[in-house]
Amino acid sequence: KEAEIPDDEVPVKWVKKPVKTAPSWLARALRNPAKHKRTVDVYKYQEQEQIETLGEIVFLNQAPSADNDSLSVFRNSSATFIDVLNNDSDPDNDTLTITDVSQPANGTVVNNGTSLTYTPTTGFIGVDTFEYTVDDGNGDQATAQVAITVENNPPVANDDFATATGSQPLVIDVISNDVDSDGTILTVKSVTQGQNGSVTNNEDGTVTYVANENYVGTDSFTYILSDADGAESSATVNITVNSDNEAPIAVDDVYGVNLNGSVDFNPLENDSDPDGDTITIESINTAGLRGVVTTNADGSLYYQASFLFTGTDSFTYTITDGNGGSSTATVNMCVADYNCL
């Protein structure tokens, strides 16, 4: 048997007559040694002493190459597929399999034979590592390391929409529709200013917006949301600024009533609202009233005079515009006393 011979050099001296090309078995082996490794061919060669003998050419297996891998996953993520063999190779084109895997300190790894799956430990953030070994099926192996960066999941900040009335301060709970998959506490890190109003970070998850004096229209600003681990996200707050609400105007009323009589009336007929808001009767104060006042189904009022009472009977009522504005007026009932009309 001959000593080990390099793949690209076979010093053979053929006994036969010289030929232009090498024998087919040698040509095939040299062109594609991967398909002929560990095969034995018998040949004749002539040593210097001109003694004919037999020898063997043995093509040896070459070890595979395993390269390190790195990737990133999010905290508390489910099992992540890792194709570690993608950057590994074998010079003989052997099929590689994963035969051994070490377990990382902050997660678990499952060996699927030709791939791996990694699951981080709940709550872990940082770098986790493990090693794996590949085998070419012909006795040779190689080992590489996998480094996994487990990152914090950033929070999700969602846009907000709000309506302000004039320059009245408007408090907006901007984080009420924001979420963090890790369940950490969210805070408003910073805010920008609106083009037509000022914004204040209240440090409690809310911001206060105040429109510029006499401004009516739309405005917007952004805020940066941060979780307990420092991950950030941003969103836009869109503001519609309406004009300042003006209070409705309630006007005093006078009605005539016969002795022991009654009357239906609507005190809103001469009342109004500068903003065109719908006005309604919010309350009635009948303190000191001699007669009785009740509300009809259609919202109007009914007055019944006290028995044999004559003179002026009065009460007050308050109207509202539904936007915080209100006003009060007096109703005078002239009972059998037409001089008060």
Secondary structure as GFF3:
##gff-version 3
##sequence-region A 1 341
A	DSSP	alpha_helix	24	31	.	.	.	ID=ss1
A	DSSP	three_ten_helix	33	35	.	.	.	ID=ss2
A	DSSP	beta_strand	40	46	.	.	.	ID=ss3
A	DSSP	beta_strand	52	58	.	.	.	ID=ss4
A	DSSP	beta_strand	69	74	.	.	.	ID=ss5
A	DSSP	beta_strand	80	82	.	.	.	ID=ss6
A	DSSP	three_ten_helix	84	87	.	.	.	ID=ss7
A	DSSP	beta_strand	97	101	.	.	.	ID=ss8
A	DSSP	beta_strand	107	111	.	.	.	ID=ss9
A	DSSP	beta_strand	116	120	.	.	.	ID=ss10
A	DSSP	beta_strand	126	135	.	.	.	ID=ss11
A	DSSP	beta_strand	141	151	.	.	.	ID=ss12
A	DSSP	beta_strand	160	165	.	.	.	ID=ss13
A	DSSP	beta_strand	170	172	.	.	.	ID=ss14
A	DSSP	three_ten_helix	174	177	.	.	.	ID=ss15
A	DSSP	beta_strand	187	191	.	.	.	ID=ss16
A	DSSP	beta_strand	197	201	.	.	.	ID=ss17
A	DSSP	beta_strand	207	211	.	.	.	ID=ss18
A	DSSP	beta_strand	217	226	.	.	.	ID=ss19
A	DSSP	beta_strand	232	242	.	.	.	ID=ss20
A	DSSP	beta_strand	253	257	.	.	.	ID=ss21
A	DSSP	beta_strand	262	265	.	.	.	ID=ss22
A	DSSP	three_ten_helix	267	270	.	.	.	ID=ss23
A	DSSP	beta_strand	280	285	.	.	.	ID=ss24
A	DSSP	beta_strand	292	295	.	.	.	ID=ss25
A	DSSP	beta_strand	301	304	.	.	.	ID=ss26
A	DSSP	beta_strand	311	320	.	.	.	ID=ss27
A	DSSP	beta_strand	326	335	.	.	.	ID=ss28
A	DSSP	three_ten_helix	338	340	.	.	.	ID=ss29
###
